[in-house]
């Protein structure tokens, strides 16, 4: 048997799974659903170890040995033999949202479950295993233990604010189905100290291991289920005069109709389109961490292939194969299914920004435009005019070639109109400054205003043919416009407007370029060919040779390696399931039938050609149906009661980990890209604001660029998330032995491996800081290293003498024990009590009457109006003279 022991981060609570290894083809997993303490789990594993030894009392032949340590279970998969378990063995922290860590998978391990004694071998098993492992889980797969990555921040925070009364009826019914006698142990006696937590089902479209967890979803406790997304995640720190604001970019790639560039085009019969990615930019004030007290804002936009039945034949070996429409769709059936999904998730209006070419000598891309216009026109006939789909065609390629027109200026106009229509999400009401200094653009902003802030209603859907280069630049411009509104809503800038060549926009542009490169590699096989600088026409001449190389790389990938990658994705996502006696994956001439379910069986229900939306969607527009508090959505939620001191909901312990020894070198918030360190110019004494326009040669990177090549590489390296990440963690949290941490030998090996890395990183960082830090004369206008004048020294000496005489104490009173000394240090009595004190509002403390009288007397004395001295003052003065001079 295998025993899978999982723990919480603090290693105080454990769960145990028992996996049977005697079944050759079935998966038998037993979960007792009991929460063990560390002592209990040690005793349990100790008993198992003792009971399974070959000879009683013989220590050498241990009955229990550790197979692997891991950070989570990706899932279970079976080909033609028995099941494998896929485990995460290395992870790296990539972002932090409200104290919830988001990790990137760095390494995984596949373990075959059945024993060798019962194994039934199959000649094709090894080939399937190789194809499955061709999906590199260490490249751009992300997970979080406590934050739902498959949903947007707006959905997650809206669900959290849902009133509990509406959920109570649903809760009592759902508890009967999966009732666990240990769940509420001890809570009933605590009276009113319980708090409720709401957990929602993940959005299946963006979950990539849904099929891998299907076998165990209904048998194990939900704490074992770890959902992963594929796409991009990056975070950077924007310092506004030292005030930290985190800018995060999360891209979720759809797992439906997923694949590579020329092999997946258009849409399938269920309305899922190729290369569909939801990009969300989250901005929050990092000085306050909690979701309830902090300020959070997000904006979502989508990219995806044109929702029609179309394809390109790559057998011709042409760089641009001709576009063919595979099926006639006069009633826009596929487009209707696709836009229905979008109305449910995002609400209205849905805005389509179509960037394909309009004018061509030979009709190529225009075929798609004409069909898309016809589909949107047909569907809009049946929608109410206020919720109609908005279609914006704009031939970006034509404007790029034109010397008269600036592409980004035109995109900026489109972006402004789009953001005004959709609005954005912010979890706090409009600040008072926007009422005092009203802004025209702010007052015209759309979306849905609620008492707790604003909601984004509707979404921008951008597409070109590939949805890579042009789409990324358009999305960057819309994101830049939304970022200005987000910063304004949090009270960080005075007008919702951001200029190019500021530190803030440079930081945001680098995030978007990494985002574009990553998504382009996943779908097209190469990095971006045309970047934001290309469209601004400020790209260096060396960029053209790089563009040619990327084009060749993309062509090579599409011609030779895409078919293998497509097979791997189909196997990983469970689109193809190997079955004995049926054709193998590599024997199929095409995967068309796997992705189009209607080719294998006719559906029993036919959708209406006129009422093409799901029932109930129109009633709640412009709000998205998924976020409305209706019975259908409540069924997707699980309510759980916690004790208010429970570790699981203690965000402080979870984030700061006081039980661990932490090192500043490895702290994520210090390692991430920083606007001051990485983008601010050297001579910044005049204006250190990240919203000041700099000259192109003034950036932090270009100032440091003339150093040695090694330093330049350190500065300008681009990781998957644009931040130099901390060293990836070795797995210790989930083990199959009674040790709570790693073995001593393992620890030694890890430290030996990671020490040189830390040393070089620190060395590089010191070099960087030496060049960035300015002299005190530049920053403050005064050289602080000059020796103080003689007059200043005399004043300071007199001040020190006064202080010494005032605090003179008997030596005997200083000889108290260290314990009392510690108490005296820690138990400080606050001078004043603030009744309300947070970053938005401070209520000053009230002074008592005597203090006010003393203060008034002090003011009068300053003006020369001395009060007559009383008897107490004379006695105090006499005492002072006696102590000082006699």
N, C-alpha and C positions, 0 to 999 in steps of 0.2 A: 504494500500500500504506500501511497504518498500522503503525507500530512502537510497541508498548507496552513501555516500559522500567520495570520495578519494582525498588525497592531496599529494603534493610533500613533501620531507623531511623538507623543510623550512616552510611549511604551508603557502605559498604565492599564490599557484595556486590550484584550485580545479576542479574536475569533478563530475557530479551527474548522477546516474543511478536510474530510476524509475522502480520498480518491481511490477507488478500487482498481487494482492492476491485473485482476484475474480474467476480466472480460476481454476477448480478443477484438471485438468490433463495437461494443456498446460503451457508453460513458455512464459510469455509476458514481455519483457524488453524493455524499451525506453531509448535511450541514445541521448541527444540533441547535443553531441559532442562540447559543448561550454566550454571554460576555464573560470572559475569564479575567481575573487579575493576573499580574505577573507571577505571583507566588503559585496560583492555581495552575497556570499553564506550564510552569517548571515542573510541578509535581506530576501533571498529566503526562508530559513528555518523558519524565524520568521513569514513570511506571511502564510506559510503552517500551522504553529502551531496555529496561530490566526484563520485561516479559518476552522480548523478541531475541534475546541473546541465544546463541546456539548451545552454550554450556553455562549453566547457572554459576554465577560468581566469577566468571572469566571476563575480565575487562577488555581484553584485546579484541574480542569479536563482538563489537558493539551492535546492538539490535537496531539502532537508529542513527543514521548519518545524514549530515546536511547535503542536499543535492545542489541547491542554488539559493542565493538571496536575491530578492527582487523588490521593485517598487509598486508593482501592480500587475493584474492579469489582463492581457489584451483579449484573450478568448481561447476557445477550443475549436480545433479544425480536424476534419477527417477526410482522407482521399479514398484509397481502396483498401487500406489496412485499418489499424486502430486509430484512436484519437491522439492528437498532439495538444500540449498546452503551450501557449505563447506568453512569455513573461517579460516585463520591462526590467532590465538589469542596470541601466544607467539612465540618468535624467539630468536636465539642465534647466535652471529657472530662467524664464524668458520675460515674464511680465508679472506685475502685481496690480490687482484691481480691488481696492477696498480691503486690503489685507489678505485677499485670496490669491494664492500663488498659482501661476500657469507655467507648466513645465513642457519642455520639448523632449521627446524620446531620443536618447542618444544611442542606445544599444538594446537588443532583445535576445532572448534565448528560447529555442523551441525544444521541448522535451517530449519524447515518445512515451505515452503512458503505459500500455500493456507490457507485461513481463516478457522476456525473451522466450520463456518456456511455453507461453500460449500464443506467441506471435505467428500469424499466418502471412507469409511473405507473398508479395506480388511484384512482377518484373517492372511495372510502370510506376510504382510508388515513388522511387527516387526521382524520376523525371518530374512528377507533380510537385514534389517537395522543392525541387530546384526552381520551378516556375513560381511557386508561392513565395519563395524567399527572394525572388526578383523584385518584389515590391519592397523597397528599402524603407523599413519603418523608422530608421534613424534620420530620414530626411523629411523634415516639415510635418511631422505628426505631433499633435499637442494634446495635453490632458490637464485636468485640474481635479483635485479631490473634493473641493467644496463649492466651486463655481460652475454653473451650467454653460459650457462654451457653445453648445448648439443653438442657444437662444440669444437674442440681443439683450443689451443692458436694460433697454426700455421694458422688455417683456419681464425680465427677472425682477426689476424693482417694482413694476406694476403688480405683479403677482404677490410680492411681499406685502404690499399695502392693502391687499384685498381684505375686507372686514371678515373677522373670524366667524361671526354669527352665520353668515351665508354658507360657511363650510361645515358647520357642525352636523347638519343632517347627513351630508355625504360621508362625513368621517365615521359616524356610528355604523353606517352600512358597510363601508369598505373594511372596517376593522375586523369584521367577522371572517372575511376571506383569508387574510394572512395574519391571524392573531398570534402574537408571541407572548407567552406568559412571563418572559423576563423583561420585556420592553419597558413597562411602567413600574418596575419593581422599586419600591421606596418613594414613589412620587405622591401617592395618595395621602401619605402621612404628613407631607410637607406643607399642607394647607395651600396658601396662595402663592407659593414660591415657584410654581411651574410656569414655563413659558412655552409658546407654541412655535414650531418651525414648519414651514411649508416647502414641500419638495415637488417639483413638476417633472413630468416625463420629458425626456429629451426630444428634440425635433429630429425625426428619423432621417430626413433628407441629408443632414450634414454630419450624421454619425457614420464613421467608416468601419467600426467593428460590431455593428448591430447583428449581422449574421453569425459572427464568431461567438457572440454571447447568447445566441438564441437557445442553444442546448441547455444552458444552466439558468436562464433568466427567471424561470418560475420555481426553481428548486433551492436557490441560495438566497441569503439575506442581501438586501439592496446595497449594503456597504461594500460588497465584493465587486459590484458592477462598476467598471471604470470606462466611461465612454470617451473615445478619442476622435478628434477632428483632423482634417488634412487641409493644408493651405499655407497660411503665413501668420506669424505673431511677432510684433516688434514693439519696443517701448523706449521712449527717450524722455529725458528730463529737461524741461524748460525752466530756467531760473530767471524770475522777474525780480531784480534787485534782491536776490537771495531767497525769494519765496518760491518753493518748489511746486511746479505744475507738471503732471505726467501726461504725455501724449502717447496713446496706445493705438496701434493699428492691428485689427484681427480680421483675417480673411478666411471664410469657411467655404471649402470646395464641396459641391454637391456630390453625393455618392450615387445618385441616380443618373443613368446614361453617361457615366464617367469614362474617360478614355483619352486617347492621344489625338493630335491635330487633324490629320486627314481621315482618320478612321471613325471619328465621332463628329458629325456635323448636324446642325439643325436640331430637331426634336424627335422623341419617340412617341408612341401612340398614347402615352399617359400624360403628355404635356411637360415632361422633363427635358430640358435642353442641354446640349453639350457645353462644356467649359462654363458652367454656371457657378459663379462665385459671389458670395455676399461679403462686402467689405464694410467694416464698422470702425469708425474712429471715435475713441473714448478719451475725453479730457477730464481730468479731475484734480482738485486741490489736494496735494499730497500731505499738507500739514494736518489734515483731519482725515482719519482713515475709515471710520465706520460709514456704512451705507445710509444709516438713519440720520447722522449728524453732518456728514460731509457734503460737498458740492460736486455733483457728477453730471456730465453732459455727454451725449453720444449722437452720431449721425450715421445713417446706414444708406448704402447704395449698392446696386447689383450690376453685374455684367453677365452676359450669356449669349449664346449663338442665336441667330434669327429663328423664331419658333415656327418653322415650316418643315416639310419633308424635303430635304435637299442633301446633296452629297457631292464629292469631287473624286474622280477616278484617278488614283495615283499610279496605275499600271502604265500610263503613258510616259512616265519619267520626265514630266515637264515641271519647271519651277512653279508655274501657276496652272494647275489642271483646270479644265473648264467646269463651271458650276452647272449641275443638272438638277431639275426639280423631279423628284422620284414619283410623287403621287399628286394628283389633282385634289385640291381641298376647297371646293367652292364655298362651303359653309364654315370655313376657318375652324374646323373641329379641334385641331391640335393647339392652335393659338388660343382658343377659348379655354381649353383645359389649363394651359400655362398661365394665362392672366387670371383665371379663377383662383389658382394657388396663390398668386401674388396679392389679390384682393383680400384673401383670408389672412395672410401673414402681415401685410403692410397697410391695408386700407386704401383709400383713394386720396389724391389722384395718382394714377400710374403714369409716369412720364417716360416716353421712349425717346432716347437720343440716338438717332441712326447716323453713323459716320461713314457709311459706305459711299463709293464714288457714284455720282449722278450722271456725269458726262464721260463717255468712253468712245473711242473709235470703234472698238469691237465690244459688243454687249457682253459684259462679264458680271461685275458686281451689281449692276443695275437690275438684273433679273430679280435679286432678293428684295431690293427696295420696292419694286412695283408690286410684288406679291404681298409684302408686309403692309403697304398702304391699303391694298384691297381688303386684307384681313381685318385691319383696325377699323376701317370705314364700316365694314359689315357688322362687327361686334358693337360698335358705338351706337348703332341704330336702336338697340334694345336697352341700353343703359340710360338712366336719367342724365340730362345734360350736365348737371353739376358734378357728376362722378365719372364723366367720360374719360377714356384713355387719351392722353395728350401725346401727339406725335410731332417730333422736331427732327426733320431731315437736315443734315449739314455736311456737305462734301468737304471733309477736312483736308484731303490730299490736294484738292484744287486750290484751296486757300493757302496751303503751305508753299506751293510753287509760285504763287502770285507775289510780286515784290511790293505791291501797293498796300497789301493788307497784313495786319499783324494777327496771327492765328490766336494767340493767347488772349488778346484784347476781346476778340469776338467770343471766345470760349468763356471769358469772364462775364460777359453780358448774359450769356445763356445760363451760367452758373447762378448768377444773382436771381434771375427769374425762377429758376428751379427751387432754390433754397427758400425763396419767399412763398412758393406754393406749398411745399411739403413741411416747412418748419423743421425743428429738431427737438431732441429730448433733453430736458434739464430737470433736475429733481428739486429745485427750489424756486419760489416765486420771484418775479422780477424785482431787481434790487431798487432801492429808493432813489439811487442816482439817475435811473432811467426815467423816473417821474419828474425829478428836478430838472434834468437836461434831456428832454425828449428828443429822440432821433427819428427822422422821417423814415429811414429804412427799417428801423426796429418796429415802428407802428404798423408798417405794411406787412409784417411777417405773418405767414400762415401757420398751419399746424392746429393743434387743439389745446387751448389754455384751460388748465384745471387749477384747483386751489393750491396744489403742492408743486406746481411748475408748468412745464409745457410737454406735450407729446408730439412726436413726429407722426404725421398721417400721410400715407402715400410714400412713393419711392421713385428714384430715378433709375431707369434701366438703360445702360449704355451698351451699344454693340457696334463693332465694325464686322469684317468677315471673320478674322481670327479672334477678335476680342483680346488683343495683346497690346500692341504699341500705341495706336491711336486712342484706344479705350483707356489705357493707363494714364495718358496725358490729360484726357478729358476728365477722368475721375479725380486726378490730382487738383485740377482747377476748381472743380465743384467742392472737393474736400477743403481746399484753401479758403474758399468763400464761407463754407460752413464753420471752419475753425475760427474765423473772425467773429462770427455771431456767437459761437460758444464762449470765446474769451470775453466778449462783451457781456454776455449773460451772467458770467461769474464775477463781473465787476473788475476785470483785470486790464481792460483798455477802455478808452473814453469814446471811441467810435467803432462800429462793426466793419472795420476795413483793415486789410493787411497788405503791405507793399512787398514786391520782390526785393531780393538782396538784403533782407533783414535776417538776423540770426534765427528768429522763430521760423520763417518760411524756408530757410536753408535746411534747418533740422527736419522740418516736415517733408521737404522735397526728397531728402536722403531716405527717409522712412518709406516714402511712396516708390522710390526707385528700387529699393530692396524688395518691396512688396511686388512690384511689376516683374523684376528679374526672377523671383521665386516662382510666381504663377506661370511665367513664360516658359521656364525650364520644365515645369510639370506637364504643360499641355503641348508646347511647341518644340521642346528639346534644346532650346538655346536661350540665352538672356535676351533682354530687350534690344531691338535694333535701333529704334528711334526713341530718344529720351526727351525729357522736358527741355534740356539745353538745346537739343536739335531744333525743336519748334520755336525756341526763343532766338535761334540763329546766333548763339554765343558759344556753340560747341567748339573745342579746339580742333585743328586740322587733323590731328592724330585720330580723332573720333571716327573719321570716314573709313580708315583701314580697319578699325575695330568692328564697325558696322558690317563691312564686307565679310569679315571672319565669322561674325554671328549668323549672317545669312547663310553662309556655307555650312556652318555647324547645324543650323536648323534643317537645311535641305538633306544633309547626310542622315540626321536623326530620323526624319520623316521617311526616308527611302529604305533604311536598313534596320533600325532598332525599334520602330514604333509598334510593329506587329507583335513582337515578343512582350513589350510593355503592356500592350492591350490584353494579351492572354493572361498576364499576371494579375492585372486589375480585375478582370472577369472572374478569376479564380478566388482572389482575395475577398471580393465583395459578395461572393456566393451567387453570382449571376449564372455561372456554370458549376454544376455539382457532378463530380465524377461518379459514374454508375457502372457496375459490372455488366458487360454485354452490350453497352451502348458506345457509339463512337467517342474517341478521346478528344480532348480539347484541341490538340494539334492536327487532328484529322478533319476538323470542320472547315469547309471552304469559306465561311463567313460567320460572324456572330450576330447578324441581323435578326435572326429568329430568337436569340436569347434576350435581346433588348426590346423587341416588339412583341409583347405578349399576345396581341390579337391575331398574330399569324399562326399561333398554336391552338388557340381555342377562341370561339366567338363569345363575346360578353353577353350576358343575359339581358342587361338593362341598356337601353339606348338613351343617350342624353338628348335633351331638347335642342333644336337648332336656334331657338329664339331666347328661351330662358336658360342661358348657358352657364350661369353661376350657381353655386351651391346654395341651397335654401337657408335663409337667415343671414346671408352675407350682406345683402343690400340694406337690410333693416338697420344695421348698426353703422353703416358708412357715415362719415369718413373714417371712423375708428376701425382698426383691424379686428376681424371676427375672433381671432385667437386670443385677444387681450380683453375681451368682454366677459363680465361675470355672468355667464349663463350655465345651465345644468351640464351641457356637453363639455365645456371647458373645466368645470369643477371636477368632473370625473377623472381628469388627467392629473389632479393634484393629490398629494398625500400629506396629511397633517400629522405631525408627531409632537408629543409633549416632552419637554426637557426640564430638568431642574435648572434654575437660573445660574448655578455655579458649575454647570456641566462643562467639562473641558472642550467638548465638541463645538460648543457655541461661544467659547471664550476667545474672542478675536485677538485679544492682547497676547495671550499665551501662544496662540497659533502663529502669530506674526513675529513676535520678538524672541520666542523660544528661550525663556529665562533658564530652563533646565539644561541648555546646551552651552558649551564653551564656543563662542563665535569669534571669528577673526575679521578685522576691518577689511583686510585684503580680499576676502571672499564675499563681503557683503554686496548683495545685488545692486542696491540703490547707489552705491559708490562706483560700481563698474559700468553702469549703463551710460549711453551717450549723453553728454551734458552740453547744453547750449553755451555755458560760460567757458568750459574747458576746451571744447572741440570746435566752436564756431566763432567765438568772440575775438575781435582783433587784438593785437598786442597793446597798442597805445589806446587804451580804453578809458583813460582818466576823465575824458570829457563827458561821455555818455555811455554808461554800461547797459542801457536798456536793450532788450532783444528785439524791440520794434523800431529801432533806428536803422535807416537805410545806410548800408556800407558800400564803399567802392568795391568792385570785383576783386581787386588785389589785396583787400584788407582782411579777408577772413582768417580765422585762427589757423585753418589748414594750410593756406597759401603762405602765411608768415613762417610756418614751421617747415614748409616744403623744401627750403634750400638746405636742410640738414642732410646728414648721410642717408643713403638709401634705406638702411635698416630702420631708422627712426620714421622715415616717411611711410614705410610699409606698416609700421605699428599704428601710426595715426590714421592712415587711410584704408586700413583693412575693412572689408565688408563681410560681416557674418550674416547669417540668415535673418538676424533681427537688428542689424545695424549697431548693436552694442557689443563691446568686448565682454563676453559673458564670463562668469566665474567658472573655475574648474568644475567639470561635471562630477556629480556625486556617485560614489560607488553604493551599490544597494545594500542596505542593512535592515530596512523596516519590516520586510516580510520574510520569514525564514521557516525552515522545516526542522529546527532543532530547538532545544530549550534555551539556548543563548539568546539574550535580548539584543545584543549587538554583534559585531563581526568577531571572528577569532583574532587572537593577538597576532598571529602570523600574517593574517590578511591585513590587519591595520598597519603592520610594519611595511608590507609591500606597497600599500596605498601611499603611505607617507613618503616612501623612497621615490615612488613615481612622481608624486605631485610636488615635492619640494622644489626641484629645479624649475618647474613651471612657475611657481610662485615667485622665486627669486628673480627670474628674468622679467616677469610682469612688473614686479616692484621696481626693478632697475629702470625699465622703460618709462614707468609712470613718473619716476623722479626726474628723468631727463625732460620729460614733457613739461612738468611743473616748473622747472628752472626757466624754461623759455617763456612760459605763459605769465608767471608772476612779475608784476611791474614794481618799480622802485616806489618808495613812499612819497617821494617828491612828485611823481607822475599822478598818483592817485589822490593824495590829500593836499598837494600844493605846498607842503612843508617837509623839510628833511628832518625826520625824527632822530636821526643818528647824531646830530650836532649836540655838543655838550651844553646843558642848561646854563643860563647866565648866573652870576654870583648872587644877584638879588633874589632870583627864583629859588636858589639853593637855600638861602637864609630863611625865606618864607616856609619852605618845605621842612627845614630842620625844626623851626619853631612849632610847626603843626605836629611833627612827630613827638616832640617833648610834651606838648599838651596832651596828646593821646596817651602817652605813657603814664603821666601823672593821674589822668582820669581813671585809667583801668588798673591802678596799683592794687595788688591783692596780697594777702598774707601767703607765705610759702606753704603754711600748713593746709590751707584750703585747696592748694593745687595738687596735694598728694592724695587724691582719691583714686579708688581702684578703676581699672580700665573699663569695667562693665558700666559703672556710673557715668564715666566719660562718654561712652558710646551712646547711652541713653540721652545724655544732655545734647549730644550732636544731632541725633535723629529726631527727638521730640521737640522740634522747634515750634514756638508759638507764633502763629501768623500775626503781623502787626495790625492788619485790617482784614475784614471779611467781605469778599465780593459776593453779593447775593446772586448776581448773574454775570458770568464771565465766559465768553467764547470768542471765536475769531470774528464774529459778525457784530456782537453787541456786548458792551460792558456797562454795568450799572455801578457807578462809583460808590465806595463805602461811605457811611454817614459818620461824621466825627461827633464826639460828645461835646457838651457845653464848655467844659473846662479847657479842652484843646482849642476850641474856637476862640476863647478869651485870650489864651496865651498867644495864639497866632495874630490876633488883632493888636495885642500889645507889641508884638515883634514888628508889625508893619508901622505902627505909630513911632516906635523907637527909630526906625529907619528914616522917618521923616523929621526926626529931631524932637518929637513930642514925648519927653521922658515922663514916665509915671513915678510918683513918689514911692520910695522904697518902704515896704512894710517890715514888721518885726521879724518875720520868717526869713526875709531876704538878707537882713543884717546878720542874723545867726548863721545862715548858710555861707555868707561871704567870710565871716570870722573863722568858720571851720575850715574853709578853703585856704586862707592865709596861714593858719596854724599848721595844716598838713604840708603846705608847699614850702614854707621858709623856716619854720621853727623846729 
